[in-house]
Amino acid sequence: MPEIKNYTLNFGPQHPAAHGVLRLVLELDGEVIERADPHIGLLHRATEKLAETRTYLQSVPYMDRLDYVSMMCNEHAYVLAVEKLLGLEVPL
């Protein structure tokens, strides 16, 4: 049986016009990720620094600007993290 070697997979934007978004170069051993090299691209805007001087609520619009491809995912993750940090249980 031939030995399976690690291989590299480019996991990132699929279209050349989508430059600047997160790109991961993954080294895989079968289906297991052995290594991930992130390339944050051109869209990094020091959001963490901007949020330092604002309230949690004022920081929500900045989360939409993290990645123009999946803005609602970033906002949702941020809001869930803030709710957990504050110990809030939001009614459904």
N, C-alpha and C positions, 0 to 999 in steps of 0.2 A: 504494500500500500504506500503511495507516495506521501511524503511529509508535507503538511500544510504550513506555509510560511506566513509570517505577518505581512499585511499589505496596508497601503496607505489609501485613505479615502478623503476626497475633498467634499466637505459638507458645508455648503454655503449658498450664496446667490446663484441661481440657475440661469440668469440672464445678464449679459454684460452691462446693461443699463442699470442694474440693481447694485452698483458698486457702493461701498461704504457701510453696508450692513455687516452683521456678525458673520464671520466665516470660521469654520473649525477644520483643521487638518487632523484627521483621526488615524491612529495606527491601530489596526484591528488584528486580533488573534482569533480567527473564526468569527464568532459573533460578540466577542468580548473586547471592549475598548481598553487597550493597554496604555494609550497616551492620547492626549488631546491638546493641540496647540491652537489657542484662540487668536484670531486677528480681528480686533475691534473695528477696524475700518475708519472711515473719515467722519462718521457720525458722532464720535465721542465728543461731548460738549461740556464736560466737567459738571454733569448734573449733580453729583454728590456735593460739590462745592457750592453750587447755587442753592441747594436745599438746606444747607447749614444755617442760612439766615432767614429762612421762611418757616411758617408753621406747616404741619402735616397737610392741612387742607390746601394751603397755597402752593404746595409742591406737586399736587396731582397733575396740573397741566404739563409740567416738565416731563412727566413719565410718558406722555403721549409722543414726545419728541425724541425719545430714545431710539426708536426704530420705526421708520415710516411704513414698513411692511406689516408690522404687527403691533400697532399702537395700543389697541385695547387690551392685549395680553399683558403688556408692561404695566398699564394702569391698574388692571385687576390684581396682578401680583403685588404691586406696591400697596394698594388699599388693603388687601388681605394681611400683609405683613404689619401694617400700622394697626389694624384691628387686633391682631394677636399681641402686639407689643403693649397696647393699651388695655388688654383684657376685656375687650368689648365683645358681646354676643349680639350680633345683628339679627333682628327677627326676620323670618322668611316671609 
